[in-house]
Structure formats: C-alpha cells, structure tokens
Amino acid sequence: MSWTLYPAIDLRGGQCVRLYQGDYNQEVVYGNPVEIAQKWQGEGASWLHLVDLDGAKAGKPVQMDVIRQIIEAVDIPVQLGGGIRTIQTIEEYLKLGVRRLIIGTAALENQDLLKEALKINPEAIAVGIDARNGYVATRGWLDTSEMQAIELGKRLTNIGVNTFIFTDIAKDGTLSGPNVDATKEFAINTKAKVIASGGVSSNEDINRLKELEADGVVGAVVGKALYTGNITLGG
C-alpha cells in the first residue's frame, strides 16, 4: 500500500456534506456527491473515502443507491464506512464494487461479525477507530465507550485486522491540524497500517503525516480542506 490521500465524501440525505466535529446539527452541504466524486478523480485522486452518515446513525445502509452511482461514475477504488453492521451488508457492498469496507461500531460491539468479515476477504476490511480524548466513540460519534483506542486496536490486530482508519474527533472538520502524536502512537502500538483522519488542513499537515510512513501511517483522509481549497490534490 503506497502512501495515499483519500478525498472524503460524506453522504447525508443524498447530498455531499461536512459535519463539524461529527455534530449532525453543524452541517455544510456541498452538493451532488456523484459530481464531486468525478471532480476528485479528475484532479488526481487514486482513492475515494465515502461515509454514509445516515447509515452510521441508523445502524444500517441508507445511501446505498448514491454509493452505487458513485462507483459506476468513477474508475478509482472506494472505501466506505457508516452503518456496516451485518455480514449481509458487507456482502452487498462488496458485490456492489466497494474495494474496502470500514467497520466501526460493530468492531467494538460484535467481534464475531468482524471475524466472519475477515474470513470473506481480510484485505477488504478495515476498522474505523474514532477517538475522543483517547477513548473509542461509537454510533456515528454519538456515544463514547470506556475502551481506550489503542487497547481496542491491539485486540483487533490479534484477530487479523491489518488496516485502521484512525480519527481524532476533536480535530475533525476543524482545519486545526491532525493529531499527529496520537496517530503515531496508535500506529506504533498496533503495528498495523493506519490511515489518518481528522483535522488535515494543509500540505504541511500531509507532509508531517507522510513522515510517519515508517511507523505504519500509510495515508490520510482529507475532507473540509479540499472543499475550502486549503489543499489541492495536485499539490
């Protein structure tokens, strides 16, 4: 896996939106997600990062039709999170053409599901660990568990997870810079491939994360900074 920048397309109500710190009441709408996916591909993206925000809240897929339209409209792979909590959902999305599925809440609450998913295709399964003050947040960031993020990461690598998307919620959507130290600490402790997420606001932030490649940080999800023009895919 070469170092990769993942443009984020967060889906809610059929639109591409951005939330501030995961708050569903603080939303900016950016428009048609299919057109935006084509825009990011046209600017040089090699992957897309999709999130079904409605699905994360509902605990089941809500934006599957839009996701299908995006996959049909672009020639680059997509990874997807939000509402993936059953084997049936995993199989449906893989059949649809999603290259990598990000399991979040279910990784904490239902590890039998995760083990079964890893048997289907371990390379197609990543776990999204969203941390709030070092602890795992679940259910679309609405709840905070009593499990430390690093502890959960270690447990999951022991059952076969090799890729994580690590998000510091306090940084997400804020353009305040990523939590580089927390991301590095998570990667070193889990010895897994880690895609950083949350707060990436400049090319300098990207360069700081690239410096962690030897520690296992293999990419970054970029959302708001792309939409504001703070970062361009061409550099």
N, C-alpha and C positions, 0 to 999 in steps of 0.2 A: 504494500500500500504506500504509494508516494504521497508526499505532503499535499493536502487538498483543501481548497477553500470551498465551502458549501453555502451558496446563497439560500437564505431561508424564505420559504413561502408559507406563512401561517394562514390557515383556512378557517373562516368563520362565516356562516350564512352565505356560502358561495362566493365570498369575496376574499381577496388577499388583505390581511390586516396585520397590525403590530400592536402588541399589548405592552404596557409599561409595568415592569416587574411582575408579569403574569396576571395583572389585575384586569379581569374581564370588563370592568367599568371604565377602564382607561384605554380606549381603543382608537387607533387611527386606521382608516380604510384607504388602501392604495389602489384598489381596482380589480380588474379581471385577472384571476390567477393564471389562466392559460396564456394570456398575452404576456404577463410578467415572466412566466417560465421561459417563453420563447425569447424574450428580451435578454435574460441572463445567459441563456445558451449562446445567443448571438454575440454577447460581449466576452465570451470565452470560458464560461463555467464548464467544468468537466463533470460535476455532480449537482444535484439539487437536494435540498433538505426541506421536506414537507411536514407540516404538523396539522392534524385535524383537531383544532381547538374544541370544536363542538363535541367531537368524539372523546377527547380527554375528559370532558366534563360529564358526558353521558355514559361513559364506560363501554361504548360500542361505536363502530364506524358510523359517521354521519355524512361525511363529504366524499364517499367513495366514487360517486359519479364524476365529480370535479377532478379527483385524483386520476381516474381513468382518462379523462380528457387531456390532462397534462401529459401523462405517459405517452398518449398517442400523438401529442403535438411536438414532442422533443425527441432528440436522438441520444440523449445522455441519461445515465442511470439516476434513479432517485432513491433516497432513503426516506422512510416515513415513520412518524410517531403519532400517538394520540388514539386512545380507545382500543388498543390491541390487547385483548384480554381473554381470547379463546383460540384454540387450535383452528377452528373453522375460519375465523377472521384471518389468521396467519396464512392458511392455505389459499383463501380467496385473494388476498393481496399478492401473494407470490404468483398465482395464476394470472393476475392482472398485469404483472410485469414489474412490480416493485422489487428493486435489487436488494435492499436491506431494510429490515423492519426493526424499529426501535421499541423495545418493550420497557415500559416504565413502572407504573403502579403494580402490575402483575408480578414483576420481578421480586418485589418485596412481599407481596401478599400470597403469591401462588407459584412457588418454585417448581412444583410438579409440571405446571404448564411450560415453564421456561426449559426444563429438562427435555420435555417432549418436543418443543420447538427446535432445540439444538440438535435433536436426532434427525429432524427433517432436513436441515441444512445449517450447520454451525456458522458458515461464512455469511449467511443471510440474516443472522440475528445479532443485534447489538442491544445493549441495555442503556437506557437513558437514566442517569442518576442526577437528579436535580437537588442541589444542596441549599439549605437555608441555615446560615450560621453553623455549617458543618454537619447538619442533620438532613436526612432524606425527606423531601417534600413529595407528596403523592396527590393523586386525583386532580390532575390539572393544576397543581400547586395550591390547591385549596386547603390541604391538610399538611401538617408536619409530623413525621413519625419520631420515635425515640431511638431510631437506628442511625448511627454515625455513617456518613457516606463512605469513608474508607473501609470501615468494617464490612459493610454490605458488598463493596467492590471485591474485597478479598474472598468473601464467601462465594461470590458468583464466579470468580475465576476458577475456583476449585471445582465447580461443576461444569466448566467448559466454555464460559463466556470469554471471548478474546477481544471484544471491541466495546468501548463505552462512549457515550456522549455525556460529557460532564458539564453541567450548567450551574453557575452560581446565580441564584435567583435575584440576589440583591443587585447584581450587575446588569441583568437582562433588560434591554430596551432603554438603558440609561445613557449610553455613549460615554460611560465613565472609565472605560478600560477594563479588560478582563482581569479576573483574579488569578494572576499568573502563578503565585505561590501555591494556592490551593490546588490548581490544576496540576502543577508539577508534583506536589506531594501525593496527589491521588494516583498519578501515573507511576511514580516510583514504587509506591506501596502495593499496587495491584499487579505491576509488571505486565500490564495489558496495553493494547493500542487505545489511545484516548483522543477523542475529538473534542476540542474545547468549544464552549458555547457561553454566550452572555457577556455583553459589555464591549465587544470588539468595536473600536471606533475609529481606528486609523491604520495606515500602513505600518506605522511604528509598532502598534499592538500586534499586528500579524507577524512582524519580524521577531518580536520578543517570544511569541509562541513557537515560531519556527526554530528558535534556538533550543527549544526543549525536545526536538525530534529524537535525540539520542536517549532521552528519558522515556520516550514512548508516546509523546504528543504528535499525532500524525495529521492533524488538520484542525480547522476551525469553522464553526458556523457563523455566518455574518448576516445580520438582519437589518436593523434600523440604519446602520451606517451606509449600507448600499442604497437604501431608499432616499436618504438625505443627500447622497453624493459625497459623503465624507471619504468613502472608499469606492474605487472603481475596479472592476475585475481586470482591466488591462494594466492595473498598477497606477 
